[in-house]
Every structure is written in structure tokens, then in C-alpha cells.
């Protein structure tokens, strides 16, 4: 009996050790603003000159094409022109794998087009660099092709949060010891890089990241990891005075998978 108990204890200890040694897995959820409200995004792209975001279809598991909305926002509209920001309807899917990528077709309603990798317009995602592999906290969107052209997308594999406002890309890293904040400004001016941040709960019920600088600035990012209900903003304060507030056009947040 004692040997049996010792055996069970040994197996339990071994299982615990293996569980602790196994790398953490992550899940990434994306959201976007369209028609004045926030909703889940199928994918979004931080391209060099624009933001492209596509809504999640009603039935994400369907192999049939489904109606979605695609929003494009130019980062640097031409001077003396209206900002380039419009929404169009597309049929999304189905998806087809090819050479390490997953191609999901974009079809303009009412037009004839082949689906799959041969589609004229599509979203191309990586079959390798994604959260199915514990090495990546973010899944890669490689490219989006629309009637306006083909656009490569920014990728930050180890970020816990990546989002875009109308003025900048916002990136947060959290390695369990240090939390870091960085921006990439669309107007060509230098972004910022602040480390030593703090993570907590926001008054709205979501997650709040705060980053302080020696010259009195406080950058506060509020985001909801599970949905858009509690807000998704970047707030800039200096010596307690609000200097700016920007809402995300699209964002992805990565969280550990709960066992």
C-alpha cells in the first residue's frame, strides 16, 4: 500500500513538474471600430500608409463565404483633402492553405471571382507564426490585398497588446518582470519608449497599463482583454493634467490560455 501511495505521489510530482516546465500558451483577440461601435475583428493590418480592418463574420466556423465590413483609414491623407476613411462590404472566405500561409478570400459582392489562394483580393495570415505555437504571443497577418493595392502588415510577435489610433501604433510588452510601452507615430515624428510600467484594473472594469516618465508624463492605456465593453483608449497626462486621449481604431490583446 505504501509503495502504491509513493508511486502515486511520484507521478503527481512528475505531472506537476511537467506542467510547470511546459511553455505557456496564449490566445489573441482582436477588435475594431466600425460604424461607430466596437466589434470583434477577423483580422487587421497596420500597413505603411493605412489601417485595414475586417469584422469577424457572424459564424466564424463556417466554410461558406460570409458578409463582413472592411474599413480602411489612411495614416497621412494628402494636404487639403478630406481624410481617407471608408467602409465597404465584402464576402469573406473560405480559407485555403498554401506554403506556410492561410489565404482568406475577399470578394466584392455581385462580382465573379475565384476563392482561395488564387483570389484577386485576400487576407494572408501565417500558418507558422501564430499563437498555436507557444513561441508567439501574437499571430501574424502578413498581407491584405484590396482593390487599392497589396499591403504588408506590421508584426510584433511578443507584444501583449498592439493597437492603432488615428495618430499612432501602440505596442506593449510584458515579460513577467518588466512592462514596456512604445509608439510609432504616423506623422514621421519620433515615437516614445518607456519601460518599468505597472499593470492593474481600470475603473471601467478592464485592464490599465501605466507608464511614467521623469519629466512628469503619464501614459495610461485602458483595454478590455475579453471584449470592448470597458473601453480601449490611450490617455496622456502631464503633472496630473490631461493632455490627450485617443481611442483605438483596432487592437489585439494577448492573454495566457486558462487551463
Order of alpha helices (4+ residues) and beta strands (2+ residues): alpha-beta-beta-beta-beta-beta-beta-beta-beta-beta-beta-beta-beta-beta-beta-beta-beta-beta-beta-beta
